[in-house]
């Protein structure tokens, strides 16, 4: 008997630039294609997705939440610390889901990574802020943390060569970053709770993601970006950010490189497909999520999301986070 399909809600937090939108569709379309292809390669359960425009206040209704295996929060030109109502509502909603729907796994990409960390780990001293070192753009190699390799299913079950399993190359375009600092909850050098681990680091950005077995996985990088998507993004946002032609050319050159997006997509599928206790070496009491009451203003309609055009607000949002 075939295993039941995985139902994933994808929360669109922005639109791609017009050239990407015309060719690839919304970020939810891109994620759906990559995750379904990865699941097929792995012979894992079928993946079905439903997209929600959270910028317009669309969220999975209560009747759908019980059917979800996980959620994906996309990248955005917004910052997680913005005071925009939709950003604050998403922050509250993530905490609500974490506290009340333990079967729903949470994955965040770039802005999604940042707002997940902000929502769930703020009481542990974790914060999101502008990166004083500037932008991280192009393909870069993440050195995966040994703690992550010790608990993530890929390193336990797939028998990958050490060289490939200890690093991960992804496309990047971000100027905000997650800062991990000691707190009264976690006085050690890392502010993560005891059952969370750092995914890895690059020379530019220490926190390239976090992982809590069976609950949360985040990437600062974009496995949903390829040369085309990232190049077109830079061509639009580079001038808006005040970059001169030389800097834009350098960014485009850094983008024109091979990455591990297929493997990263498989990692996300494995994360969604694993049941609690499968190849997990450490299980601890989950953190207490803030604001566990149901957020106000969440739409209950199950209608398909309204397609936006030109969602990116170029004047105030210089690039994806």
N, C-alpha and C positions, 0 to 999 in steps of 0.2 A: 504494500500500500504506500503510495507516494505521500511524503510529508506535506502538511498544509502549507500554502504559500505564505510568504512574509508580506505583511501589509505595512508599507512605510509611508508616513505623511512627510511631504517635503514642504518646508516653509520658505517661500520665496521672499527674500528681504530686499530685493532690488531687481532691476532688469539689466541684462547685458547691454553693452553699447549697441547702437543700431545695426551695424554690420554683422555682429555676432547674433543678435536677436533674429535678423532676417534669415540667417543660414542655419542656426542651431536651435532657435527657440529660446524659451526661458531657461534659467538655471535648473529649474525642476526637470525640464526635458533632458538636459545634458546629464544630470545625475541619474535619472531613470535609465537612460541608455547604458551608461557605464556600469551601474549596479546590476542591471539585468544581464548584460554580457558577462560580467564577472561571475555571477551566480551560475550561468550556463557553463562557463569554463570549469568551474569547481564541481559541477554536478550537485549543486546545492538546491534548496527549495526555490520554486518560482517566486519572483518578487513582483508585487503589484504596488503602484504608488498613487497617491492622491496629492495634488498640489493645492496650497493655500497661500493667498496673498495677504500676509500678515501686515504689510504696510497699510492696507485698506481695512484691517481689523478682522480678516477671515482666519478662523482657527477650526481645527477638527471639533465637531460637536460632541457632546457627551455620548451620544449613541455610537459614535465612531471610535472613541478613545478605547473602549474595551476590545476592539478588534485590531488595534495597532500593535505591531512588533517593535516599531521604533519611529523616531523622527529624525529628519535631516534639516539643519538650519544652514542656509546658504551664506555666501559672502555678500557684502554690501558696501556701498560707498559711505554708509553711516558709521558712526562710532558708537560703541556700546555705552559710553558715558554721556551720549547726547541726551538732551532733555525733551526730544520729540516724544509725543504721547505714545506713538506706536512702538518706539524702542523701549520705553519704560513698561509698557504693557507686555511686551515679549519677555523682558526680564522677569516680571512677575509670573507669567504663564509657565516659564521653564521651571521655576521653583515649585509651582503648584503641581506640575506633572511629575516632577521628581519625587515629591512627598506623597502623592496620592495614587500614582499608577506605576508601581514597581516593575510591571512587565514591559513597560515602554522604555526601550534603550534610546539614548540621546547621542546623536553625532552632530558636531558642528565644524564647519569649514571657515577658516579665516575670521571674519566678523562673527560667524557662528561659534567658533572656538572661543573667542574673546567674551561674548555675552554669556555663554554657558559657564565659563570660569567665574565671571563677575557675579552671576546669579547664584551659583551654588557654593562658591568658595569665598565670598566677601567676608564672612565671619572668621575666616582663617587668615585674613590679612592679604588675600589675593586682590589685585586691582589691575585695571586696564588703563594705560596712559600712552601719550605720544612717545615714540621711541626717540630718545635723544641722539641716537646714532644715525638717524635718518631712515631712508627707505631700504627695504630688502626686496630686490626685484630680480627676476630671472630664475633660472634653474640653479638650485643649491642643494648640497648634500647634507642631510640630517644624520647626525651620529645618534643612533637609537640608544637609549639608556639601558644599562644592563638589567635594571629592575623591571623595565618594560619587557625586555626580551624574555625575562624569567616567568612572566605571568600571561603574556599575550598568546592566544592559541596558535598563531603562525609558528612561533619559535618552538612550541612544544610538540607539534604534531606533523609538520610538513617536511621536516628534515632538510631544510634549505641550507645551502652552503653558508658557512659563517660570514664570508665577505658580503653576500647579498642580504643576509638577514640582519646585519648590524648597521646598515645604512639605508637611507631612503632618499631618492632625489625627486623633488617636486618643484613645480612652478610657484613663484612668489610674486606678490605685489601688495605690500602693506607698509604702513607707517606707524600704526599702533602696535603695542605688544602687551602681553600678560606678564605682570611682575609678581614673582613669588617671594614673599618676605616672611620671616618668623613672626608668630603671633602667640598670644597666651594659650591658644589651643595647640599650637605646634611650635614649641620653642626651638626645635632643631633648625638646621640651615634651610630646610624646605618648609613652606607653609601648607603643604598638602596634608590632608588627613591620612591616617596610617594605612588605609586600604586604597589610596590613590597613588599613582606613580607618574613621574614625568615621562613623556613619550621620547623626548630627545632634544638635541640642541644643534644649532649651527653657530659658527663663529660670530654671526651678527645678532642672533636672537636665542636667548637661553631656553625659553619655554616654547617649544615647537608643538606642543600638544600635551594632553593629559589623558589618563586612562584609569577608570574604576571598573574592575571586572564585572561584566554582566549589566552595567548601568550606563557608563559614559565613555565616549572616545572623542577626542578632538584633534584636528590638524590645523596648524597655523597656515600651512601651504595649501595649494589648490590642486588636488588630483583631477578636478573637473576642468582645469585649464590645460590647453595645449599651446603650441606655438601660435596658432591662428588666434585663439581667444585672447591670450595674454598680449600679443602684439597689437591687436586691434584696440584692446583696452588702453594700452599705453599711448597709442596714437591719438586717442581722444583726451585722456586725462593728463598726459605729460605736459602739453601746453597749458592746460588749466592750472596745473601745479606750478607753473612758472619755469619749467625746464627748457633749456636752450636745445638747439638741434644736436649738439654734441652729446649732451646727456641722454636725449631720447635715443640717439643711435647706439650709445653704449648699452642702454636698457634693452633695446631690440636685439643686440648681439648676444646679451646674456640670456635672453629668452630662447634664442635659436639653438637649443641643445636637447639632447635626449633626457627623458625622465622616467620615473617608475610609476606612472599613473595607473597602469593596469594592475600592478601588484598592490598599490594603495587601495584601489577599488576592491580588490579581493580581500584585503584586510578588513575593510568596512563591512563587506558581506559576511565574513567570518564572525565579526563582532555581533552583527544582528542575528545570525543564525544560531550562535551558541546559546545553550540553555544554562541556567545557573548551575555551577558546580562542574561544568565540563572543562577539563584541563585548566582549572583555576587552582592555584596553589594557596592563595590566601583569601579568606573571606572574613571581613570584620563588620562590626556594626556600622551601618551607613550614617553619614553625617546628617545632622538635623537641618533640613532646608528651611530657609527663611520664607515668610509670607506664604504659608501653606493653604490659606483660604482661596476659594475660587476667584480668579481675577474678574473684575467687572468689565463689561463692554465686549466680551467675546461673542462673536456671532454664532448662532446655532444653526444657520442654514447649511444644508448639505449640497446646495447648488454648486456647480463647477465654478471655479474662481473666474472673476472677470479679468480678461487679458488687458494689461496696461501697455501703453506705448509711451516711450520717452520718460520712464519712471525716474531715471537718473537725474538728479538735480545738480547740473554741472557747476553752477555758480558757487554752491556752498559745500560740495562734496568732491574733494580733489581726486581721490582714488579709492579703490576697494581696500577695506581694512584686512 
